[in-house]
Amino acid sequence: MKRFRAPDGTDWGVDVALPGSSNIMIRFRHPDGRSSSRDRYNWFISKGPEARSVTSRLSPERVIEQLDDAAIAMLFSRSMPVSRAPSDRNSAIGTGGGAIGRSRGIGKVDH
């Protein structure tokens, strides 16, 4: 696992997962280690010859070796959270303004 220091001073662990023929997931592991809810991810897209073959797979070891600090910083700057923030608990049961009970006329076709 590589290490990356974010602009805010947080030291992230960097590893790879889910290799495909043209892409691989880059995971940024938050240092608290208590859960993955603060982890982030981004996709590395390869333009190498293996990207043209659907039966090949990128080598996780080679990809992580070849990622330099600038590439990791760019991937991190555009990364997304692994988990989303918890939503309003009422929205799942329809009392928080959802469409339940308000569908009169939706999909109705007059002939």
Jmol script that loads the backbone (N, CA, C; Angstrom):
load data "model"
ATOM      1  N   MET A   1       0.844  -1.172   0.000  1.00  0.00           N
ATOM      2  CA  MET A   1       0.000   0.000   0.000  1.00  0.00           C
ATOM      3  C   MET A   1       0.892   1.239   0.000  1.00  0.00           C
ATOM      4  N   LYS A   2       0.555   2.189  -0.870  1.00  0.00           N
ATOM      5  CA  LYS A   2       1.271   3.460  -0.896  1.00  0.00           C
ATOM      6  C   LYS A   2       0.626   4.426   0.088  1.00  0.00           C
ATOM      7  N   ARG A   3       1.326   5.497   0.368  1.00  0.00           N
ATOM      8  CA  ARG A   3       0.816   6.544   1.258  1.00  0.00           C
ATOM      9  C   ARG A   3       0.664   7.829   0.449  1.00  0.00           C
ATOM     10  N   PHE A   4      -0.331   8.637   0.815  1.00  0.00           N
ATOM     11  CA  PHE A   4      -0.548   9.930   0.179  1.00  0.00           C
ATOM     12  C   PHE A   4      -0.950  10.931   1.244  1.00  0.00           C
ATOM     13  N   ARG A   5      -0.291  12.090   1.228  1.00  0.00           N
ATOM     14  CA  ARG A   5      -0.643  13.163   2.172  1.00  0.00           C
ATOM     15  C   ARG A   5      -1.491  14.194   1.427  1.00  0.00           C
ATOM     16  N   ALA A   6      -2.726  14.340   1.879  1.00  0.00           N
ATOM     17  CA  ALA A   6      -3.670  15.283   1.271  1.00  0.00           C
ATOM     18  C   ALA A   6      -3.283  16.714   1.639  1.00  0.00           C
ATOM     19  N   PRO A   7      -3.794  17.694   0.907  1.00  0.00           N
ATOM     20  CA  PRO A   7      -3.491  19.094   1.231  1.00  0.00           C
ATOM     21  C   PRO A   7      -3.845  19.496   2.660  1.00  0.00           C
ATOM     22  N   ASP A   8      -4.829  18.815   3.278  1.00  0.00           N
ATOM     23  CA  ASP A   8      -5.199  19.144   4.661  1.00  0.00           C
ATOM     24  C   ASP A   8      -4.303  18.456   5.685  1.00  0.00           C
ATOM     25  N   GLY A   9      -3.318  17.669   5.224  1.00  0.00           N
ATOM     26  CA  GLY A   9      -2.375  17.006   6.114  1.00  0.00           C
ATOM     27  C   GLY A   9      -2.741  15.575   6.484  1.00  0.00           C
ATOM     28  N   THR A  10      -3.890  15.077   6.025  1.00  0.00           N
ATOM     29  CA  THR A  10      -4.308  13.716   6.313  1.00  0.00           C
ATOM     30  C   THR A  10      -3.474  12.729   5.509  1.00  0.00           C
ATOM     31  N   ASP A  11      -2.952  11.704   6.179  1.00  0.00           N
ATOM     32  CA  ASP A  11      -2.174  10.662   5.498  1.00  0.00           C
ATOM     33  C   ASP A  11      -3.096   9.510   5.131  1.00  0.00           C
ATOM     34  N   TRP A  12      -3.325   9.325   3.840  1.00  0.00           N
ATOM     35  CA  TRP A  12      -4.208   8.288   3.326  1.00  0.00           C
ATOM     36  C   TRP A  12      -3.396   7.093   2.858  1.00  0.00           C
ATOM     37  N   GLY A  13      -3.961   5.902   2.999  1.00  0.00           N
ATOM     38  CA  GLY A  13      -3.400   4.713   2.375  1.00  0.00           C
ATOM     39  C   GLY A  13      -3.978   4.612   0.971  1.00  0.00           C
ATOM     40  N   VAL A  14      -3.170   4.184   0.014  1.00  0.00           N
ATOM     41  CA  VAL A  14      -3.626   4.073  -1.374  1.00  0.00           C
ATOM     42  C   VAL A  14      -3.434   2.635  -1.826  1.00  0.00           C
ATOM     43  N   ASP A  15      -4.509   2.003  -2.288  1.00  0.00           N
ATOM     44  CA  ASP A  15      -4.395   0.667  -2.878  1.00  0.00           C
ATOM     45  C   ASP A  15      -5.326   0.566  -4.074  1.00  0.00           C
ATOM     46  N   VAL A  16      -5.319  -0.566  -4.723  1.00  0.00           N
ATOM     47  CA  VAL A  16      -6.103  -0.752  -5.941  1.00  0.00           C
ATOM     48  C   VAL A  16      -7.007  -1.975  -5.802  1.00  0.00           C
ATOM     49  N   ALA A  17      -8.110  -1.972  -6.548  1.00  0.00           N
ATOM     50  CA  ALA A  17      -9.064  -3.085  -6.514  1.00  0.00           C
ATOM     51  C   ALA A  17      -9.841  -3.119  -7.821  1.00  0.00           C
ATOM     52  N   LEU A  18     -10.509  -4.215  -8.059  1.00  0.00           N
ATOM     53  CA  LEU A  18     -11.412  -4.401  -9.187  1.00  0.00           C
ATOM     54  C   LEU A  18     -10.770  -4.111 -10.546  1.00  0.00           C
ATOM     55  N   PRO A  19      -9.672  -4.805 -10.868  1.00  0.00           N
ATOM     56  CA  PRO A  19      -9.039  -4.542 -12.162  1.00  0.00           C
ATOM     57  C   PRO A  19      -9.899  -5.024 -13.326  1.00  0.00           C
ATOM     58  N   GLY A  20      -9.944  -4.218 -14.353  1.00  0.00           N
ATOM     59  CA  GLY A  20     -10.605  -4.588 -15.601  1.00  0.00           C
ATOM     60  C   GLY A  20      -9.589  -4.534 -16.721  1.00  0.00           C
ATOM     61  N   SER A  21     -10.044  -4.624 -17.944  1.00  0.00           N
ATOM     62  CA  SER A  21      -9.103  -4.570 -19.067  1.00  0.00           C
ATOM     63  C   SER A  21      -8.613  -3.147 -19.310  1.00  0.00           C
ATOM     64  N   SER A  22      -9.433  -2.145 -18.967  1.00  0.00           N
ATOM     65  CA  SER A  22      -9.018  -0.763 -19.226  1.00  0.00           C
ATOM     66  C   SER A  22      -9.079   0.141 -17.999  1.00  0.00           C
ATOM     67  N   ASN A  23      -9.590  -0.353 -16.885  1.00  0.00           N
ATOM     68  CA  ASN A  23      -9.673   0.502 -15.699  1.00  0.00           C
ATOM     69  C   ASN A  23      -9.449  -0.312 -14.427  1.00  0.00           C
ATOM     70  N   ILE A  24      -9.156   0.433 -13.354  1.00  0.00           N
ATOM     71  CA  ILE A  24      -8.958  -0.177 -12.039  1.00  0.00           C
ATOM     72  C   ILE A  24      -9.338   0.867 -10.990  1.00  0.00           C
ATOM     73  N   MET A  25      -9.941   0.410  -9.904  1.00  0.00           N
ATOM     74  CA  MET A  25     -10.344   1.324  -8.843  1.00  0.00           C
ATOM     75  C   MET A  25      -9.151   1.656  -7.957  1.00  0.00           C
ATOM     76  N   ILE A  26      -8.955   2.941  -7.724  1.00  0.00           N
ATOM     77  CA  ILE A  26      -7.938   3.416  -6.783  1.00  0.00           C
ATOM     78  C   ILE A  26      -8.679   3.783  -5.509  1.00  0.00           C
ATOM     79  N   ARG A  27      -8.323   3.122  -4.401  1.00  0.00           N
ATOM     80  CA  ARG A  27      -8.987   3.375  -3.114  1.00  0.00           C
ATOM     81  C   ARG A  27      -8.074   4.193  -2.217  1.00  0.00           C
ATOM     82  N   PHE A  28      -8.661   5.199  -1.588  1.00  0.00           N
ATOM     83  CA  PHE A  28      -7.961   6.029  -0.610  1.00  0.00           C
ATOM     84  C   PHE A  28      -8.528   5.672   0.753  1.00  0.00           C
ATOM     85  N   ARG A  29      -7.698   5.029   1.576  1.00  0.00           N
ATOM     86  CA  ARG A  29      -8.123   4.537   2.891  1.00  0.00           C
ATOM     87  C   ARG A  29      -7.863   5.593   3.960  1.00  0.00           C
ATOM     88  N   HIS A  30      -8.933   6.004   4.645  1.00  0.00           N
ATOM     89  CA  HIS A  30      -8.800   7.008   5.700  1.00  0.00           C
ATOM     90  C   HIS A  30      -8.003   6.414   6.861  1.00  0.00           C
ATOM     91  N   PRO A  31      -7.153   7.220   7.487  1.00  0.00           N
ATOM     92  CA  PRO A  31      -6.278   6.674   8.539  1.00  0.00           C
ATOM     93  C   PRO A  31      -6.967   6.252   9.825  1.00  0.00           C
ATOM     94  N   ASP A  32      -8.209   6.675  10.082  1.00  0.00           N
ATOM     95  CA  ASP A  32      -8.815   6.287  11.354  1.00  0.00           C
ATOM     96  C   ASP A  32      -9.059   4.787  11.418  1.00  0.00           C
ATOM     97  N   GLY A  33      -9.309   4.130  10.278  1.00  0.00           N
ATOM     98  CA  GLY A  33      -9.412   2.678  10.230  1.00  0.00           C
ATOM     99  C   GLY A  33     -10.611   2.070  10.919  1.00  0.00           C
ATOM    100  N   ARG A  34     -11.471   2.878  11.541  1.00  0.00           N
ATOM    101  CA  ARG A  34     -12.626   2.329  12.260  1.00  0.00           C
ATOM    102  C   ARG A  34     -13.703   1.824  11.314  1.00  0.00           C
ATOM    103  N   SER A  35     -13.838   2.483  10.175  1.00  0.00           N
ATOM    104  CA  SER A  35     -14.814   2.030   9.186  1.00  0.00           C
ATOM    105  C   SER A  35     -14.389   2.558   7.825  1.00  0.00           C
ATOM    106  N   SER A  36     -15.035   2.070   6.807  1.00  0.00           N
ATOM    107  CA  SER A  36     -14.702   2.537   5.466  1.00  0.00           C
ATOM    108  C   SER A  36     -15.549   3.738   5.062  1.00  0.00           C
ATOM    109  N   SER A  37     -16.367   4.261   5.947  1.00  0.00           N
ATOM    110  CA  SER A  37     -17.275   5.339   5.577  1.00  0.00           C
ATOM    111  C   SER A  37     -16.553   6.630   5.199  1.00  0.00           C
ATOM    112  N   ARG A  38     -15.318   6.788   5.612  1.00  0.00           N
ATOM    113  CA  ARG A  38     -14.565   7.991   5.257  1.00  0.00           C
ATOM    114  C   ARG A  38     -13.594   7.744   4.112  1.00  0.00           C
ATOM    115  N   ASP A  39     -13.547   6.514   3.607  1.00  0.00           N
ATOM    116  CA  ASP A  39     -12.683   6.197   2.470  1.00  0.00           C
ATOM    117  C   ASP A  39     -13.206   6.870   1.211  1.00  0.00           C
ATOM    118  N   ARG A  40     -12.321   7.003   0.234  1.00  0.00           N
ATOM    119  CA  ARG A  40     -12.671   7.619  -1.044  1.00  0.00           C
ATOM    120  C   ARG A  40     -12.181   6.710  -2.168  1.00  0.00           C
ATOM    121  N   TYR A  41     -12.655   6.955  -3.386  1.00  0.00           N
ATOM    122  CA  TYR A  41     -12.198   6.168  -4.526  1.00  0.00           C
ATOM    123  C   TYR A  41     -12.247   6.977  -5.812  1.00  0.00           C
ATOM    124  N   ASN A  42     -11.523   6.499  -6.808  1.00  0.00           N
ATOM    125  CA  ASN A  42     -11.562   7.053  -8.151  1.00  0.00           C
ATOM    126  C   ASN A  42     -11.164   5.933  -9.104  1.00  0.00           C
ATOM    127  N   TRP A  43     -11.397   6.132 -10.397  1.00  0.00           N
ATOM    128  CA  TRP A  43     -11.049   5.121 -11.399  1.00  0.00           C
ATOM    129  C   TRP A  43      -9.843   5.576 -12.197  1.00  0.00           C
ATOM    130  N   PHE A  44      -8.876   4.697 -12.339  1.00  0.00           N
ATOM    131  CA  PHE A  44      -7.731   4.920 -13.218  1.00  0.00           C
ATOM    132  C   PHE A  44      -8.074   4.270 -14.552  1.00  0.00           C
ATOM    133  N   ILE A  45      -7.987   5.034 -15.629  1.00  0.00           N
ATOM    134  CA  ILE A  45      -8.302   4.537 -16.965  1.00  0.00           C
ATOM    135  C   ILE A  45      -6.997   4.347 -17.733  1.00  0.00           C
ATOM    136  N   SER A  46      -6.757   3.131 -18.190  1.00  0.00           N
ATOM    137  CA  SER A  46      -5.544   2.811 -18.938  1.00  0.00           C
ATOM    138  C   SER A  46      -5.776   3.012 -20.430  1.00  0.00           C
ATOM    139  N   LYS A  47      -4.737   3.502 -21.094  1.00  0.00           N
ATOM    140  CA  LYS A  47      -4.788   3.628 -22.547  1.00  0.00           C
ATOM    141  C   LYS A  47      -3.792   2.679 -23.199  1.00  0.00           C
ATOM    142  N   GLY A  48      -3.293   1.724 -22.422  1.00  0.00           N
ATOM    143  CA  GLY A  48      -2.314   0.756 -22.920  1.00  0.00           C
ATOM    144  C   GLY A  48      -2.953  -0.280 -23.827  1.00  0.00           C
ATOM    145  N   PRO A  49      -2.138  -1.157 -24.396  1.00  0.00           N
ATOM    146  CA  PRO A  49      -2.656  -2.168 -25.319  1.00  0.00           C
ATOM    147  C   PRO A  49      -3.649  -3.135 -24.678  1.00  0.00           C
ATOM    148  N   GLU A  50      -3.530  -3.378 -23.374  1.00  0.00           N
ATOM    149  CA  GLU A  50      -4.458  -4.285 -22.699  1.00  0.00           C
ATOM    150  C   GLU A  50      -5.880  -3.733 -22.682  1.00  0.00           C
ATOM    151  N   ALA A  51      -6.027  -2.427 -22.849  1.00  0.00           N
ATOM    152  CA  ALA A  51      -7.351  -1.813 -22.834  1.00  0.00           C
ATOM    153  C   ALA A  51      -8.180  -2.207 -24.055  1.00  0.00           C
ATOM    154  N   ARG A  52      -7.516  -2.709 -25.084  1.00  0.00           N
ATOM    155  CA  ARG A  52      -8.224  -3.106 -26.305  1.00  0.00           C
ATOM    156  C   ARG A  52      -8.641  -4.578 -26.300  1.00  0.00           C
ATOM    157  N   SER A  53      -8.284  -5.291 -25.259  1.00  0.00           N
ATOM    158  CA  SER A  53      -8.608  -6.713 -25.171  1.00  0.00           C
ATOM    159  C   SER A  53      -9.529  -6.948 -23.977  1.00  0.00           C
ATOM    160  N   VAL A  54     -10.732  -7.422 -24.236  1.00  0.00           N
ATOM    161  CA  VAL A  54     -11.686  -7.634 -23.141  1.00  0.00           C
ATOM    162  C   VAL A  54     -11.322  -8.828 -22.269  1.00  0.00           C
ATOM    163  N   THR A  55     -10.399  -9.670 -22.718  1.00  0.00           N
ATOM    164  CA  THR A  55     -10.015 -10.838 -21.920  1.00  0.00           C
ATOM    165  C   THR A  55      -8.818 -10.565 -21.023  1.00  0.00           C
ATOM    166  N   SER A  56      -8.156  -9.435 -21.204  1.00  0.00           N
ATOM    167  CA  SER A  56      -7.001  -9.130 -20.356  1.00  0.00           C
ATOM    168  C   SER A  56      -7.449  -8.362 -19.119  1.00  0.00           C
ATOM    169  N   ARG A  57      -6.563  -8.282 -18.138  1.00  0.00           N
ATOM    170  CA  ARG A  57      -6.824  -7.531 -16.917  1.00  0.00           C
ATOM    171  C   ARG A  57      -5.574  -6.735 -16.566  1.00  0.00           C
ATOM    172  N   LEU A  58      -5.798  -5.518 -16.059  1.00  0.00           N
ATOM    173  CA  LEU A  58      -4.673  -4.734 -15.577  1.00  0.00           C
ATOM    174  C   LEU A  58      -4.076  -5.421 -14.356  1.00  0.00           C
ATOM    175  N   SER A  59      -2.774  -5.321 -14.213  1.00  0.00           N
ATOM    176  CA  SER A  59      -2.101  -5.891 -13.053  1.00  0.00           C
ATOM    177  C   SER A  59      -2.133  -4.872 -11.916  1.00  0.00           C
ATOM    178  N   PRO A  60      -2.802  -5.201 -10.799  1.00  0.00           N
ATOM    179  CA  PRO A  60      -2.834  -4.251  -9.675  1.00  0.00           C
ATOM    180  C   PRO A  60      -1.436  -3.842  -9.204  1.00  0.00           C
ATOM    181  N   GLU A  61      -0.510  -4.803  -9.175  1.00  0.00           N
ATOM    182  CA  GLU A  61       0.849  -4.510  -8.717  1.00  0.00           C
ATOM    183  C   GLU A  61       1.541  -3.514  -9.638  1.00  0.00           C
ATOM    184  N   ARG A  62       1.396  -3.694 -10.942  1.00  0.00           N
ATOM    185  CA  ARG A  62       2.043  -2.787 -11.902  1.00  0.00           C
ATOM    186  C   ARG A  62       1.420  -1.407 -11.858  1.00  0.00           C
ATOM    187  N   VAL A  63       0.096  -1.346 -11.718  1.00  0.00           N
ATOM    188  CA  VAL A  63      -0.570  -0.041 -11.686  1.00  0.00           C
ATOM    189  C   VAL A  63      -0.129   0.750 -10.463  1.00  0.00           C
ATOM    190  N   ILE A  64      -0.135   0.132  -9.282  1.00  0.00           N
ATOM    191  CA  ILE A  64       0.237   0.858  -8.063  1.00  0.00           C
ATOM    192  C   ILE A  64       1.704   1.286  -8.103  1.00  0.00           C
ATOM    193  N   GLU A  65       2.564   0.469  -8.709  1.00  0.00           N
ATOM    194  CA  GLU A  65       3.978   0.841  -8.860  1.00  0.00           C
ATOM    195  C   GLU A  65       4.146   2.058  -9.754  1.00  0.00           C
ATOM    196  N   GLN A  66       3.354   2.129 -10.807  1.00  0.00           N
ATOM    197  CA  GLN A  66       3.521   3.183 -11.806  1.00  0.00           C
ATOM    198  C   GLN A  66       2.849   4.502 -11.425  1.00  0.00           C
ATOM    199  N   LEU A  67       1.977   4.487 -10.422  1.00  0.00           N
ATOM    200  CA  LEU A  67       1.340   5.736 -10.008  1.00  0.00           C
ATOM    201  C   LEU A  67       2.328   6.593  -9.223  1.00  0.00           C
ATOM    202  N   ASP A  68       2.658   7.754  -9.761  1.00  0.00           N
ATOM    203  CA  ASP A  68       3.559   8.656  -9.046  1.00  0.00           C
ATOM    204  C   ASP A  68       2.740   9.614  -8.182  1.00  0.00           C
ATOM    205  N   ASP A  69       3.425  10.442  -7.421  1.00  0.00           N
ATOM    206  CA  ASP A  69       2.732  11.342  -6.489  1.00  0.00           C
ATOM    207  C   ASP A  69       1.779  12.296  -7.204  1.00  0.00           C
ATOM    208  N   ALA A  70       2.169  12.791  -8.368  1.00  0.00           N
ATOM    209  CA  ALA A  70       1.316  13.724  -9.115  1.00  0.00           C
ATOM    210  C   ALA A  70       0.037  13.031  -9.585  1.00  0.00           C
ATOM    211  N   ALA A  71       0.152  11.808 -10.077  1.00  0.00           N
ATOM    212  CA  ALA A  71      -1.029  11.067 -10.538  1.00  0.00           C
ATOM    213  C   ALA A  71      -1.959  10.755  -9.369  1.00  0.00           C
ATOM    214  N   ILE A  72      -1.387  10.353  -8.223  1.00  0.00           N
ATOM    215  CA  ILE A  72      -2.206  10.061  -7.043  1.00  0.00           C
ATOM    216  C   ILE A  72      -2.906  11.324  -6.558  1.00  0.00           C
ATOM    217  N   ALA A  73      -2.205  12.457  -6.560  1.00  0.00           N
ATOM    218  CA  ALA A  73      -2.805  13.725  -6.136  1.00  0.00           C
ATOM    219  C   ALA A  73      -3.961  14.116  -7.057  1.00  0.00           C
ATOM    220  N   MET A  74      -3.797  13.927  -8.362  1.00  0.00           N
ATOM    221  CA  MET A  74      -4.858  14.244  -9.307  1.00  0.00           C
ATOM    222  C   MET A  74      -6.068  13.329  -9.095  1.00  0.00           C
ATOM    223  N   LEU A  75      -5.817  12.024  -8.917  1.00  0.00           N
ATOM    224  CA  LEU A  75      -6.907  11.077  -8.664  1.00  0.00           C
ATOM    225  C   LEU A  75      -7.635  11.416  -7.364  1.00  0.00           C
ATOM    226  N   PHE A  76      -6.878  11.782  -6.330  1.00  0.00           N
ATOM    227  CA  PHE A  76      -7.493  12.133  -5.052  1.00  0.00           C
ATOM    228  C   PHE A  76      -8.349  13.393  -5.175  1.00  0.00           C
ATOM    229  N   SER A  77      -7.858  14.375  -5.922  1.00  0.00           N
ATOM    230  CA  SER A  77      -8.594  15.643  -6.043  1.00  0.00           C
ATOM    231  C   SER A  77      -9.948  15.458  -6.709  1.00  0.00           C
ATOM    232  N   ARG A  78     -10.096  14.390  -7.479  1.00  0.00           N
ATOM    233  CA  ARG A  78     -11.364  14.111  -8.158  1.00  0.00           C
ATOM    234  C   ARG A  78     -12.060  12.867  -7.597  1.00  0.00           C
ATOM    235  N   SER A  79     -11.641  12.445  -6.421  1.00  0.00           N
ATOM    236  CA  SER A  79     -12.199  11.217  -5.845  1.00  0.00           C
ATOM    237  C   SER A  79     -13.580  11.453  -5.241  1.00  0.00           C
ATOM    238  N   MET A  80     -14.279  10.339  -5.010  1.00  0.00           N
ATOM    239  CA  MET A  80     -15.638  10.373  -4.471  1.00  0.00           C
ATOM    240  C   MET A  80     -15.689   9.560  -3.180  1.00  0.00           C
ATOM    241  N   PRO A  81     -16.589   9.901  -2.270  1.00  0.00           N
ATOM    242  CA  PRO A  81     -16.716   9.110  -1.046  1.00  0.00           C
ATOM    243  C   PRO A  81     -17.238   7.708  -1.348  1.00  0.00           C
ATOM    244  N   VAL A  82     -16.747   6.730  -0.605  1.00  0.00           N
ATOM    245  CA  VAL A  82     -17.243   5.364  -0.743  1.00  0.00           C
ATOM    246  C   VAL A  82     -18.668   5.276  -0.220  1.00  0.00           C
ATOM    247  N   SER A  83     -18.951   5.972   0.859  1.00  0.00           N
ATOM    248  CA  SER A  83     -20.288   5.970   1.463  1.00  0.00           C
ATOM    249  C   SER A  83     -20.876   7.362   1.376  1.00  0.00           C
ATOM    250  N   ARG A  84     -22.186   7.413   1.216  1.00  0.00           N
ATOM    251  CA  ARG A  84     -22.839   8.718   1.241  1.00  0.00           C
ATOM    252  C   ARG A  84     -23.296   9.027   2.656  1.00  0.00           C
ATOM    253  N   ALA A  85     -23.543  10.282   2.901  1.00  0.00           N
ATOM    254  CA  ALA A  85     -24.001  10.702   4.223  1.00  0.00           C
ATOM    255  C   ALA A  85     -25.366  10.076   4.508  1.00  0.00           C
ATOM    256  N   PRO A  86     -25.645   9.749   5.764  1.00  0.00           N
ATOM    257  CA  PRO A  86     -26.953   9.179   6.081  1.00  0.00           C
ATOM    258  C   PRO A  86     -28.058  10.156   5.689  1.00  0.00           C
ATOM    259  N   SER A  87     -29.107   9.620   5.101  1.00  0.00           N
ATOM    260  CA  SER A  87     -30.217  10.475   4.677  1.00  0.00           C
ATOM    261  C   SER A  87     -31.200  10.652   5.828  1.00  0.00           C
ATOM    262  N   ASP A  88     -32.151  11.509   5.606  1.00  0.00           N
ATOM    263  CA  ASP A  88     -33.198  11.736   6.593  1.00  0.00           C
ATOM    264  C   ASP A  88     -33.947  10.420   6.806  1.00  0.00           C
ATOM    265  N   ARG A  89     -34.058   9.972   8.035  1.00  0.00           N
ATOM    266  CA  ARG A  89     -34.676   8.677   8.307  1.00  0.00           C
ATOM    267  C   ARG A  89     -36.135   8.631   7.886  1.00  0.00           C
ATOM    268  N   ASN A  90     -36.813   9.756   7.799  1.00  0.00           N
ATOM    269  CA  ASN A  90     -38.218   9.773   7.405  1.00  0.00           C
ATOM    270  C   ASN A  90     -38.420   9.612   5.898  1.00  0.00           C
ATOM    271  N   SER A  91     -37.418   9.890   5.098  1.00  0.00           N
ATOM    272  CA  SER A  91     -37.604   9.842   3.652  1.00  0.00           C
ATOM    273  C   SER A  91     -37.848   8.423   3.154  1.00  0.00           C
ATOM    274  N   ALA A  92     -37.343   7.424   3.855  1.00  0.00           N
ATOM    275  CA  ALA A  92     -37.522   6.045   3.410  1.00  0.00           C
ATOM    276  C   ALA A  92     -38.957   5.565   3.599  1.00  0.00           C
ATOM    277  N   ILE A  93     -39.685   6.143   4.524  1.00  0.00           N
ATOM    278  CA  ILE A  93     -41.070   5.688   4.759  1.00  0.00           C
ATOM    279  C   ILE A  93     -42.091   6.643   4.153  1.00  0.00           C
ATOM    280  N   GLY A  94     -41.623   7.670   3.473  1.00  0.00           N
ATOM    281  CA  GLY A  94     -42.527   8.540   2.746  1.00  0.00           C
ATOM    282  C   GLY A  94     -43.096   9.706   3.522  1.00  0.00           C
ATOM    283  N   THR A  95     -42.701   9.898   4.769  1.00  0.00           N
ATOM    284  CA  THR A  95     -43.256  11.013   5.538  1.00  0.00           C
ATOM    285  C   THR A  95     -42.396  12.259   5.452  1.00  0.00           C
ATOM    286  N   GLY A  96     -41.302  12.172   4.746  1.00  0.00           N
ATOM    287  CA  GLY A  96     -40.405  13.326   4.650  1.00  0.00           C
ATOM    288  C   GLY A  96     -40.529  14.073   3.340  1.00  0.00           C
ATOM    289  N   GLY A  97     -41.668  13.965   2.668  1.00  0.00           N
ATOM    290  CA  GLY A  97     -41.863  14.697   1.431  1.00  0.00           C
ATOM    291  C   GLY A  97     -41.685  13.844   0.190  1.00  0.00           C
ATOM    292  N   GLY A  98     -41.704  12.531   0.337  1.00  0.00           N
ATOM    293  CA  GLY A  98     -41.589  11.657  -0.817  1.00  0.00           C
ATOM    294  C   GLY A  98     -42.860  11.644  -1.642  1.00  0.00           C
ATOM    295  N   ALA A  99     -42.885  10.861  -2.715  1.00  0.00           N
ATOM    296  CA  ALA A  99     -44.018  10.839  -3.636  1.00  0.00           C
ATOM    297  C   ALA A  99     -45.112   9.872  -3.219  1.00  0.00           C
ATOM    298  N   ILE A 100     -44.952   9.166  -2.118  1.00  0.00           N
ATOM    299  CA  ILE A 100     -45.966   8.201  -1.695  1.00  0.00           C
ATOM    300  C   ILE A 100     -47.264   8.932  -1.383  1.00  0.00           C
ATOM    301  N   GLY A 101     -48.360   8.436  -1.968  1.00  0.00           N
ATOM    302  CA  GLY A 101     -49.656   9.043  -1.732  1.00  0.00           C
ATOM    303  C   GLY A 101     -49.927  10.270  -2.577  1.00  0.00           C
ATOM    304  N   ARG A 102     -49.001  10.627  -3.441  1.00  0.00           N
ATOM    305  CA  ARG A 102     -49.175  11.825  -4.257  1.00  0.00           C
ATOM    306  C   ARG A 102     -49.080  11.496  -5.745  1.00  0.00           C
ATOM    307  N   SER A 103     -49.435  10.280  -6.104  1.00  0.00           N
ATOM    308  CA  SER A 103     -49.255   9.848  -7.474  1.00  0.00           C
ATOM    309  C   SER A 103     -50.542   9.894  -8.296  1.00  0.00           C
ATOM    310  N   ARG A 104     -51.584  10.501  -7.784  1.00  0.00           N
ATOM    311  CA  ARG A 104     -52.856  10.567  -8.517  1.00  0.00           C
ATOM    312  C   ARG A 104     -52.621  11.242  -9.871  1.00  0.00           C
ATOM    313  N   GLY A 105     -52.966  10.542 -10.917  1.00  0.00           N
ATOM    314  CA  GLY A 105     -52.836  11.091 -12.253  1.00  0.00           C
ATOM    315  C   GLY A 105     -51.520  10.787 -12.939  1.00  0.00           C
ATOM    316  N   ILE A 106     -50.527  10.322 -12.199  1.00  0.00           N
ATOM    317  CA  ILE A 106     -49.259   9.989 -12.821  1.00  0.00           C
ATOM    318  C   ILE A 106     -49.438   8.726 -13.631  1.00  0.00           C
ATOM    319  N   GLY A 107     -49.098   8.792 -14.891  1.00  0.00           N
ATOM    320  CA  GLY A 107     -49.222   7.644 -15.760  1.00  0.00           C
ATOM    321  C   GLY A 107     -50.625   7.452 -16.332  1.00  0.00           C
ATOM    322  N   LYS A 108     -51.533   8.325 -16.011  1.00  0.00           N
ATOM    323  CA  LYS A 108     -52.907   8.208 -16.509  1.00  0.00           C
ATOM    324  C   LYS A 108     -52.957   8.679 -17.956  1.00  0.00           C
ATOM    325  N   VAL A 109     -53.611   7.889 -18.788  1.00  0.00           N
ATOM    326  CA  VAL A 109     -53.731   8.226 -20.184  1.00  0.00           C
ATOM    327  C   VAL A 109     -55.204   8.353 -20.536  1.00  0.00           C
ATOM    328  N   ASP A 110     -55.600   9.489 -21.062  1.00  0.00           N
ATOM    329  CA  ASP A 110     -56.961   9.689 -21.522  1.00  0.00           C
ATOM    330  C   ASP A 110     -57.053   9.304 -22.978  1.00  0.00           C
ATOM    331  N   HIS A 111     -58.042   8.453 -23.316  1.00  0.00           N
ATOM    332  CA  HIS A 111     -58.223   8.026 -24.715  1.00  0.00           C
ATOM    333  C   HIS A 111     -59.423   8.683 -25.302  1.00  0.00           C
TER     334      HIS A 111
END
end "model"
wireframe off; spacefill off
backbone 0.3
color backbone group
